[in-house]
Amino acid sequence: MKRGERGQAIIEFAIVLPMFFLLIFGSIDIYFALIAKGTLNYVAEETAVCVSRNPAACPDPQAYAEQIGGGLGLNGGALQVTQTSSGPKSNTITAVYRYSAVTKFIPSITMTAVATATQ
């Protein structure tokens, strides 16, 4: 090995390591964000179905959505649900969720899901 090339591997490692961590932890955050979005869609759909088909069992859509979402890993305090009636037997549920990343490599994201169900 030549005298001027002794620390070359350490320098290359120091340059590549932060990019490697960014790639790995960024991928983890994106994965969990996609899982949260799918869960939010499911919560909105189930809440819309419950409110439309059995209003006596779901008098409070917010509490029902928090119950379902909490069981699936969503933070109930960050979940906001609003209900609008599209007709006499049709209800639209809009669920908004503030997702905060696990490893903090991506910023907090506001996710929205809309579901409509008829009786």
Order of alpha helices (4+ residues) and beta strands (2+ residues): alpha-alpha-beta-beta-beta
